């Protein structure tokens, strides 16, 4: 019997504060001194699940851990911000872990005219802060991991959940593009995009030009590039159907990453006269992909190949 692929989605603030108050050894110490290691937590969770299965039932194997948490402001909370950055770097040393940080929403004290108050250093005076939207992101991640549903001319297309190599590559690629993205861009995973009435597509990655937006479905006018990771089960969609729909919606740039035994290959396209034309030569496994648009990014496909094949 084959094993079940398992992805653990963590709302870190809830897990962290619950654990902090649950045990006597931690409840009286500062919360930042009592951390939960996401990978260890996920492994324990999967182990407990497998031990509870009846004989003959399939066991789950951990494929990925997706952590969602608030990100303090480096301006207002430099020490918590630095801790969060260091924790993210440490946890993501294991390629199965991806940490998604969402900036906290800060509230500022205001004068009688409604203008923010500033201190002697000219900084706005913080009244409070809240973690917003993380629960929604977790819920969307759970649904996205279970299945992908796209709307094409009024018909629902249910795609099988992507496998481990696809998911690992998607996470590594998201991180690489997110690091390279300048101000004015944001890289998002698995969002819905309405390309026309009755058509909602879900690219693997989408680069948008309105960072911080909380839209449920994006408009093509807000999209600079879509990225699709093609595998044999999705080759018709990714090579024929979806590029035509993206071009029809006037998405300026399209990047296709293809999985293969030798590692991922890539081809970048630019919209020209209503169709996509290659923006350069096809990048073979082991070669460096150099993007110039919508922003400069150098993607090491060899490193991504190692992420697709852990231990190689």
ABEGO torsion letter per residue (X at the ends): XBBBBBBBBBBAAAAAAAAAAABAAAAABBAAABBBBAAAAAAAAAAAAAAABBBGBBBBBBABBBBBBBBBBAAABAAAAAAAAAAAAAAAABAABBBBBBBBBBBBBBBAAGBBBBBAAGBBBBABBBBBGAAAAAAAAAAAAABBBBBBGGBBBBBBBBBAAAAAAAAAAAAAAAAABBBGBBBBBGBBBBABBGBBBBBABBBBABBGBABABBBAAABABBBBBBBAAAAAAAAAAAAAAAAAAGBABBBBBBBBAAEBBBBBBBBBGGBBBBAEBBBBBGBBBBBAOABBBBBBAAAAAAAABBGX
